[in-house]
Amino acid sequence: MKIVQVHSHLGGLEFIQVHLPGTWAEIESAIVAVDGSDRKATTATATRNRRSYSPNRINAAIGRGLKSCGWKPRRAGALDFAKDRVGIEIQFGRSPRDTYDLLARHIASYLGKFIDVGIEILPMKELQAQMSSGVAYYEGELYNLIREGRGVPGVPLVLVGIAV
C-alpha cells in the first residue's frame, strides 16, 4: 500500500514532524509494508467472479506493522493504537454506519488528555470501491471535516488516504 493523500487539521502533521520526527516514519512503514496483492474471492452473488480487498485483512496488517514499532492498542478511549500521546484509528473493517463517530474517539482522548494529536487511516475512494464491504473513505471524510469548519473538531488531526 502507499500513502496517496494527507490532510493536516489544526497542525496535526506539523506537530508530529516537529515533536515526534520518528513517529511519522513508523506510520509510513506500517502502511507501505501491507501487501497490496492480497485479494480474496467474493461470495456475494452479484460479485461472484470478482476478487476484492478485505478491509479486515488490511486493518490487521497495518496493526501488525504498528505493533512491531511499539504502538499499543488503547482500549480506554477506544483508540486502535496509541504511543507518545498520538492516537491512531485505522478505518478499515468498519461499516459506513459506524463512521458517524469517526472523530469522536480522538475528541474524547484529546479532552481526556491522553493524546495531543489523532491520526485517521482511511482508504482512498479508488481502493474503497475494490473492497468486499463498504467502509468510509478519505475523500468523503475530508469533505465532512472541511464542511464543519476550521475549529471543528478542536483536535489536531491527520487524515491519511491510502491506496494500492
C-alpha positions in Angstrom: 0.0 0.0 0.0 1.0 3.6 -0.4 0.0 6.9 1.1 -1.7 8.9 -1.6 -3.1 11.9 0.4 -2.5 13.5 3.7 -4.6 16.3 5.3 -3.4 18.1 8.4 -6.1 19.6 10.6 -5.1 22.2 13.1 -1.4 21.5 12.6 -1.6 17.8 13.4 1.0 16.6 10.9 3.3 19.5 11.7 3.1 18.7 15.4 4.2 15.2 14.7 7.0 16.2 12.4 8.4 18.8 14.9 7.9 17.0 18.2 8.0 13.3 17.2 10.0 13.0 14.0 10.3 9.2 14.1 6.6 8.7 14.6 5.6 9.6 11.0 8.3 7.2 9.6 6.8 4.4 11.7 3.3 5.0 10.4 4.6 5.2 6.8 6.5 2.0 7.2 3.5 0.2 8.7 1.3 1.2 5.7 3.9 0.6 3.0 4.6 -2.9 4.4 1.0 -4.0 3.6 0.9 -6.3 0.6 -1.5 -4.8 -2.0 -1.8 -8.0 -3.9 -3.7 -9.8 -1.1 -7.2 -10.2 -2.5 -9.9 -12.7 -1.7 -12.7 -14.2 -3.8 -16.1 -12.6 -3.0 -19.1 -14.7 -2.2 -21.9 -12.3 -3.0 -23.9 -13.4 -6.0 -23.6 -10.1 -7.8 -19.8 -10.1 -7.5 -19.0 -13.8 -7.6 -16.3 -13.6 -10.2 -14.6 -10.6 -8.7 -11.7 -10.6 -6.3 -11.7 -7.8 -3.8 -9.6 -6.4 -0.9 -10.6 -7.5 2.6 -10.8 -4.5 4.9 -10.2 -6.7 7.9 -7.0 -8.1 6.4 -5.7 -4.6 5.6 -6.7 -3.4 9.1 -4.9 -6.3 10.7 -1.8 -5.9 8.5 -1.4 -2.2 9.4 -1.9 -3.1 13.0 0.8 -5.7 12.9 3.2 -3.1 11.4 2.4 -0.6 14.1 2.7 -3.2 16.9 6.2 -4.0 15.7 7.1 -0.4 16.2 5.8 -0.4 19.8 2.3 1.0 19.2 -0.1 -0.4 21.7 -3.9 -0.8 21.5 -5.7 1.7 23.7 -9.0 0.2 24.9 -9.8 3.1 27.3 -10.9 5.8 24.9 -11.4 3.1 22.3 -8.4 4.1 20.0 -6.9 1.4 17.9 -3.4 2.4 18.8 -1.5 4.9 20.9 2.1 5.9 21.5 3.8 9.0 22.7 0.4 10.9 23.1 -0.5 10.1 19.4 -3.7 8.2 18.8 -4.4 6.2 15.6 -7.7 4.9 14.2 -7.5 2.5 11.3 -10.8 2.8 9.5 -10.8 -0.5 7.7 -13.3 -3.1 8.7 -15.9 -0.8 10.0 -19.2 -0.2 8.1 -20.1 3.3 7.0 -22.8 3.4 9.6 -20.1 3.3 12.3 -18.3 6.3 10.9 -20.7 8.9 12.2 -18.3 9.0 15.2 -15.2 8.8 13.1 -13.5 11.6 15.1 -15.3 11.2 18.4 -12.7 8.8 19.7 -10.0 11.3 19.1 -12.1 14.1 20.7 -12.6 12.0 23.8 -9.0 11.1 24.1 -7.8 14.6 23.5 -10.2 16.1 26.1 -9.1 13.4 28.5 -5.5 14.5 28.0 -4.4 11.1 26.6 -3.3 12.3 23.2 -2.0 15.6 21.6 -2.9 14.6 18.0 -5.0 12.0 16.3 -4.5 10.1 13.1 -7.2 8.5 10.9 -6.0 6.0 8.3 -8.6 5.6 5.5 -8.8 4.1 2.0 -9.0 6.4 -0.9 -12.2 6.1 -2.9 -10.4 4.0 -5.6 -9.4 1.4 -3.0 -12.7 1.5 -1.1 -14.5 0.7 -4.4 -12.5 -2.5 -4.7 -13.3 -3.7 -1.1 -15.5 -6.6 -0.2 -17.5 -4.4 2.2 -18.3 -0.7 2.3 -16.1 1.4 4.6 -15.6 5.1 5.0 -13.2 6.6 2.5 -10.7 9.5 2.6 -12.4 11.9 0.2 -15.7 11.7 2.0 -14.3 12.2 5.4 -12.1 15.1 4.3 -15.2 16.7 2.9 -17.0 16.2 6.2 -14.1 17.7 8.1 -13.8 20.7 5.9 -17.6 21.3 5.9 -17.6 21.5 9.7 -15.1 24.4 9.6 -11.6 25.0 10.8 -12.2 24.7 14.6 -14.5 21.6 14.5 -13.3 19.2 15.8 -11.0 21.2 18.0 -8.4 18.4 17.9 -5.2 18.4 15.8 -5.7 15.6 13.3 -4.0 13.9 10.4 -6.2 12.2 7.8 -4.2 9.7 5.8 -5.6 8.3 2.5 -4.0 5.1 1.2 -4.4 3.0 -2.0 -2.7 0.2 -3.8 
